Amino acid sequence: MNRFKEKTVLVTGACGTVGSELVSQLLRVFGVKNLIGIDNNESELFFLQQRFQAYSNANFYLGDIRDRAKLTRLFREVDIVFHAAAFKHVVLCESSPFDAVQTNVNGVQNVIEAAYDAGVERVIFTSSDKAVNPTNVMGTSKLMGERLMTAANNAYRGHSTLFSSTRFGNVLGSRGSVIPIFREQIRKGGPVTLTDPAMTRFIMTIEEATRLVIDSSLQAKGGEVFVTKMPIIRIQDLAECMIAALAPRYGHNPQDISIKVIGSKAGEKLYEELMSSEETRRTCELKDYFSVLPAFGNVTEEIIYDYPDKICEGIDKPYNSELEPAMTKAELAVYLETHGLLED
């Protein structure tokens, strides 16, 4: 049953990688009753509006999540909010920490307050692996966003809005991700710059990430953080696979394109974490996710986290890319080709 067909759904950050794919799937696949997209990027919002102008049930508005009053007006008669607006680039957030807080922390609280005021049915916050044991401003702000969502759900007094979060790793092919960077470096004949040969990352495609965000919104009981199960790659393997596949397309010999190690960036980890050691004891495993339950219960009623595809309760080890087996280079090459990630 399509539970979105009679729903009015709003997407913040509608022009971003995940936000625009959410808009696309909600309109084209799920056929929502009404779709509202908001973003503060005027030019990109214009192009997004043009892309979906055939959908009379889609409306797009300029708006910033720093403006609570604007959010409250836009949230009226909205059933579900997907909150995808955020500052996401680690280095830029390191150099402008106050701005990261304004958007990634205060902006989340504005979304929460607007949802309270407008009586929204449920709000789903898109978080990041960098929220786990954060070593940078961006990750710290995303962790605070998760905690604000959980706290909002646990303080049920006077409202019935359900708040939940979903946490995933790298979205391959997204703007600012490593694939477009490697592709352009290969096009120019190299070198391909690598921060550290030992670096590992969780990966998924834009389509996969978005579908799992939508699916988690249907499973949410309130206050939990859904952690998406994802394949793992070595970044050096990715560079080598892309050189082998793309160099001939651009008229280069793969052997002539070198890999240059440049060192890790400020705040960057060698491996990615999607679940911390502390979270394992309050986590249950589902078919496609882990669900990290709130550390503190709801103040007015007990929430039963009884998911239909629950496998077990309690996890033995944290979920990070250093502890899980990585894809082989052959598997990675097939994954890249199958999902069209080598195309411009």
C-alpha positions as CSV (number, residue, x, y, z in Angstrom):
1,M,0.0,0.0,0.0
2,N,1.3,3.5,-0.9
3,R,1.1,5.4,2.3
4,F,2.2,8.6,0.6
5,K,-0.6,8.9,-2.0
6,E,-2.8,11.1,0.2
7,K,0.0,12.9,2.0
8,T,1.4,16.4,1.6
9,V,5.1,16.1,1.9
10,L,7.7,18.9,2.3
11,V,11.4,18.6,1.6
12,T,13.9,21.1,3.0
13,G,17.1,21.5,1.0
14,A,15.2,20.5,-2.1
15,C,18.1,21.5,-4.5
16,G,20.7,19.4,-2.8
17,T,21.8,15.9,-3.9
18,V,19.5,14.0,-1.5
19,G,16.8,16.7,-1.5
20,S,16.3,16.8,-5.2
21,E,16.3,13.0,-5.4
22,L,13.7,12.9,-2.7
23,V,11.5,15.3,-4.7
24,S,11.9,13.1,-7.8
25,Q,11.0,9.9,-6.1
26,L,8.1,11.3,-4.1
27,L,6.6,12.7,-7.3
28,R,7.5,10.0,-9.8
29,V,7.5,6.8,-7.8
30,F,5.2,7.5,-4.8
31,G,2.8,9.9,-6.3
32,V,2.3,12.1,-3.3
33,K,-0.8,14.3,-3.1
34,N,1.2,17.5,-2.8
35,L,4.9,18.2,-2.8
36,I,6.5,21.3,-1.3
37,G,10.2,21.9,-1.9
38,I,12.1,24.8,-0.2
39,D,15.7,26.0,-0.6
40,N,17.7,29.2,-0.3
41,N,19.5,28.7,-3.7
42,E,17.4,30.8,-6.1
43,S,19.0,29.7,-9.3
44,E,19.0,26.0,-8.5
45,L,15.4,26.3,-7.2
46,F,14.4,27.8,-10.6
47,F,15.9,24.9,-12.5
48,L,14.3,22.4,-10.1
49,Q,10.9,24.1,-10.7
50,Q,11.4,23.8,-14.4
51,R,12.4,20.2,-14.2
52,F,9.1,19.3,-12.5
53,Q,6.8,21.9,-14.1
54,A,4.6,19.1,-15.5
55,Y,3.6,18.2,-11.9
56,S,0.7,20.4,-10.9
57,N,1.0,19.0,-7.3
58,A,4.5,20.3,-6.9
59,N,5.3,23.8,-5.5
60,F,8.7,25.3,-4.8
61,Y,9.5,28.2,-2.5
62,L,12.6,30.2,-1.6
63,G,13.2,29.8,2.1
64,D,15.9,29.3,4.7
65,I,15.7,27.0,7.7
66,R,17.2,29.8,9.8
67,D,13.8,31.6,9.4
68,R,11.5,29.9,11.8
69,A,8.5,32.1,10.9
70,K,8.8,31.2,7.2
71,L,9.0,27.5,8.1
72,T,5.9,27.7,10.2
73,R,3.9,29.2,7.4
74,L,5.1,26.6,4.8
75,F,4.5,23.7,7.2
76,R,0.8,24.4,7.5
77,E,-1.3,21.4,6.4
78,V,1.9,19.4,5.8
79,D,1.9,15.7,6.8
80,I,5.5,14.7,6.5
81,V,8.7,16.8,6.5
82,F,12.0,15.4,5.2
83,H,14.7,17.7,6.5
84,A,17.7,17.5,4.1
85,A,18.9,21.1,4.3
86,A,22.4,21.4,5.8
87,F,25.9,22.6,5.4
88,K,27.8,19.4,4.6
89,H,31.4,20.2,3.5
90,V,33.8,19.4,6.3
91,V,36.5,21.9,5.4
92,L,34.1,24.8,4.9
93,C,32.4,24.1,8.2
94,E,35.8,24.0,9.9
95,S,36.6,27.5,8.6
96,S,33.1,28.9,9.4
97,P,31.9,27.1,12.5
98,F,29.4,29.7,13.6
99,D,27.6,29.4,10.2
100,A,27.5,25.6,10.5
101,V,25.9,25.9,13.9
102,Q,23.3,28.5,12.6
103,T,22.2,26.1,9.9
104,N,22.9,22.6,11.2
105,V,21.9,23.1,14.9
106,N,19.6,26.2,15.1
107,G,18.1,25.3,11.8
108,V,17.1,21.9,13.1
109,Q,15.5,23.4,16.1
110,N,13.6,25.8,13.9
111,V,12.3,22.8,11.9
112,I,11.2,21.2,15.1
113,E,9.4,24.3,16.5
114,A,7.7,24.9,13.1
115,A,6.5,21.2,13.0
116,Y,5.1,21.6,16.6
117,D,3.3,24.8,15.7
118,A,1.9,23.4,12.4
119,G,0.9,20.0,13.7
120,V,3.1,18.0,11.2
121,E,2.5,14.3,11.5
122,R,6.2,13.3,11.3
123,V,9.7,14.8,10.6
124,I,12.6,12.8,9.3
125,F,16.1,14.3,9.7
126,T,18.9,13.2,7.3
127,S,22.1,12.8,9.3
128,S,25.6,11.7,8.5
129,D,28.2,9.1,9.5
130,K,30.3,12.0,10.6
131,A,27.9,12.5,13.6
132,V,29.4,9.4,15.2
133,N,32.4,10.2,17.5
134,P,32.8,13.5,15.6
135,T,36.2,15.0,14.9
136,N,35.0,18.1,13.0
137,V,32.5,20.9,13.2
138,M,30.2,19.4,10.6
139,G,30.0,16.0,12.4
140,T,29.4,17.7,15.7
141,S,26.6,19.8,14.4
142,K,25.0,16.8,12.8
143,L,25.2,14.9,16.1
144,M,23.5,17.8,17.8
145,G,20.8,17.7,15.1
146,E,20.1,14.0,15.9
147,R,20.0,14.7,19.6
148,L,17.6,17.6,19.1
149,M,15.3,15.4,17.1
150,T,15.3,12.6,19.7
151,A,14.7,15.1,22.5
152,A,11.8,16.7,20.5
153,N,10.2,13.3,20.2
154,N,10.7,12.4,23.9
155,A,9.0,15.6,25.1
156,Y,5.5,14.7,23.8
157,R,3.6,17.2,26.0
158,G,1.1,19.1,23.9
159,H,1.9,17.7,20.5
160,S,1.8,14.4,18.5
161,T,4.5,15.0,16.0
162,L,6.9,12.0,15.5
163,F,10.6,12.9,15.1
164,S,13.2,10.5,13.8
165,S,16.6,10.5,12.1
166,T,18.4,8.4,9.5
167,R,22.2,8.2,9.2
168,F,24.2,7.1,6.2
169,G,27.6,7.5,4.7
170,N,29.0,8.7,1.4
171,V,26.6,9.1,-1.5
172,L,28.7,8.3,-4.6
173,G,28.3,10.8,-7.5
174,S,26.9,13.5,-5.3
175,R,28.2,17.1,-5.6
176,G,31.4,17.4,-3.7
177,S,31.9,13.6,-3.5
178,V,35.2,12.0,-4.6
179,I,34.0,10.5,-7.9
180,P,33.5,13.8,-9.8
181,I,36.9,14.9,-8.5
182,F,38.7,11.7,-9.6
183,R,36.9,11.8,-12.9
184,E,38.1,15.3,-13.7
185,Q,41.6,14.5,-12.6
186,I,41.7,11.5,-14.9
187,R,40.3,13.5,-17.8
188,K,43.2,15.9,-17.4
189,G,45.7,13.0,-17.4
190,G,46.3,13.0,-13.6
191,P,47.6,12.9,-11.1
192,V,44.7,11.5,-9.0
193,T,45.0,12.9,-5.5
194,L,44.5,10.5,-2.6
195,T,44.5,11.6,1.0
196,D,45.6,8.3,2.5
197,P,45.9,4.8,0.9
198,A,44.5,3.2,4.1
199,M,41.3,5.2,4.0
200,T,38.0,3.3,3.9
201,R,34.4,4.5,3.3
202,F,30.8,3.4,3.4
203,I,29.1,4.0,0.0
204,M,25.7,4.0,-1.6
205,T,24.1,5.6,-4.7
206,I,21.9,8.7,-4.5
207,E,18.9,6.5,-5.5
208,E,19.6,4.0,-2.7
209,A,20.1,6.6,-0.1
210,T,16.9,8.4,-0.9
211,R,14.8,5.2,-1.1
212,L,16.1,4.2,2.4
213,V,15.3,7.6,3.8
214,I,11.7,7.3,2.6
215,D,11.5,3.7,3.8
216,S,12.7,4.6,7.3
217,S,10.0,7.3,7.5
218,L,7.5,4.5,7.3
219,Q,9.1,2.4,9.9
220,A,9.9,5.1,12.5
221,K,8.4,4.8,15.9
222,G,9.9,8.0,17.2
223,G,13.2,9.2,18.6
224,E,15.3,6.5,17.0
225,V,18.2,6.9,14.6
226,F,18.1,4.6,11.6
227,V,21.6,3.5,10.5
228,T,21.6,2.2,6.9
229,K,23.6,-1.0,6.1
230,M,26.1,-0.1,3.4
231,P,28.9,-1.6,1.3
232,I,32.5,-0.5,2.1
233,I,35.3,0.4,-0.2
234,R,39.0,1.4,0.0
235,I,39.5,4.8,-1.5
236,Q,42.7,3.7,-3.2
237,D,40.7,0.8,-4.9
238,L,38.2,3.4,-6.1
239,A,40.9,5.5,-7.6
240,E,42.5,2.5,-9.4
241,C,39.2,1.2,-10.7
242,M,38.3,4.6,-12.1
243,I,41.7,5.1,-13.7
244,A,41.4,1.7,-15.4
245,A,37.9,2.4,-16.7
246,L,38.1,6.1,-17.6
247,A,41.7,6.7,-18.8
248,P,41.1,5.1,-22.2
249,R,37.9,7.1,-22.7
250,Y,39.8,10.3,-22.3
251,G,42.7,9.2,-24.6
252,H,45.2,8.3,-21.8
253,N,47.1,5.1,-20.9
254,P,46.1,4.0,-17.4
255,Q,49.7,3.3,-16.6
256,D,50.6,6.9,-17.2
257,I,48.2,8.3,-14.6
258,S,49.8,8.4,-11.2
259,I,48.2,8.5,-7.8
260,K,49.6,11.2,-5.5
261,V,49.1,10.9,-1.7
262,I,48.4,14.4,-0.3
263,G,47.5,13.6,3.3
264,S,44.2,13.9,5.3
265,K,42.3,17.1,5.4
266,A,41.5,18.9,8.7
267,G,39.0,16.9,10.7
268,E,39.0,13.9,8.3
269,K,38.9,10.3,9.5
270,L,40.8,7.3,8.0
271,Y,37.6,5.3,8.4
272,E,33.9,6.0,8.8
273,E,31.7,5.1,11.7
274,L,28.0,4.6,11.4
275,M,27.5,3.5,15.0
276,S,29.5,4.0,18.2
277,S,30.5,1.5,20.9
278,E,28.1,3.3,23.3
279,E,25.2,2.9,20.9
280,T,25.6,-0.9,20.4
281,R,23.9,-1.8,23.6
282,R,20.7,0.1,22.7
283,T,20.6,-1.0,19.0
284,C,18.4,-3.5,17.3
285,E,19.2,-5.0,13.9
286,L,16.7,-4.9,11.1
287,K,16.9,-6.3,7.5
288,D,18.3,-3.2,5.9
289,Y,19.1,-1.0,9.0
290,F,20.2,-0.8,12.5
291,S,17.9,1.2,14.8
292,V,19.7,3.1,17.6
293,L,17.1,3.6,20.3
294,P,17.0,6.7,22.5
295,A,19.2,6.7,25.6
296,F,16.3,8.3,27.5
297,G,12.6,7.2,27.2
298,N,9.6,9.3,26.4
299,V,8.5,11.4,29.3
300,T,4.7,10.7,28.9
301,E,4.4,7.3,27.4
302,E,6.4,4.2,26.6
303,I,7.2,3.7,22.9
304,I,7.3,0.1,21.7
305,Y,10.1,-0.3,19.1
306,D,8.5,-3.4,17.5
307,Y,9.7,-3.4,13.8
308,P,8.2,-6.0,11.4
309,D,11.7,-7.1,10.1
310,K,13.6,-7.1,13.4
311,I,16.4,-9.6,13.5
312,C,17.8,-9.1,17.0
313,E,18.4,-6.7,19.8
314,G,21.8,-5.6,20.9
315,I,24.9,-5.5,18.6
316,D,28.3,-7.0,19.5
317,K,30.5,-4.4,17.8
318,P,30.3,-0.8,16.5
319,Y,29.5,-0.5,12.8
320,N,32.4,1.2,11.1
321,S,34.3,0.8,7.8
322,E,37.5,-0.4,9.5
323,L,35.8,-3.4,11.1
324,E,33.7,-4.6,8.2
325,P,35.0,-6.4,5.0
326,A,35.5,-4.1,2.0
327,M,34.4,-4.9,-1.5
328,T,37.1,-6.4,-3.8
329,K,38.3,-4.3,-6.7
330,A,36.4,-6.6,-9.1
331,E,33.2,-6.1,-7.1
332,L,33.7,-2.4,-7.0
333,A,34.3,-2.2,-10.7
334,V,31.0,-4.0,-11.3
335,Y,29.2,-1.7,-8.8
336,L,30.4,1.4,-10.5
337,E,29.4,0.2,-13.9
338,T,26.0,-1.2,-12.9
339,H,25.0,2.1,-11.2
340,G,26.2,4.4,-13.9
341,L,28.7,6.1,-11.6
342,L,31.4,6.4,-14.3
343,E,29.3,8.5,-16.5
344,D,29.6,12.3,-16.7
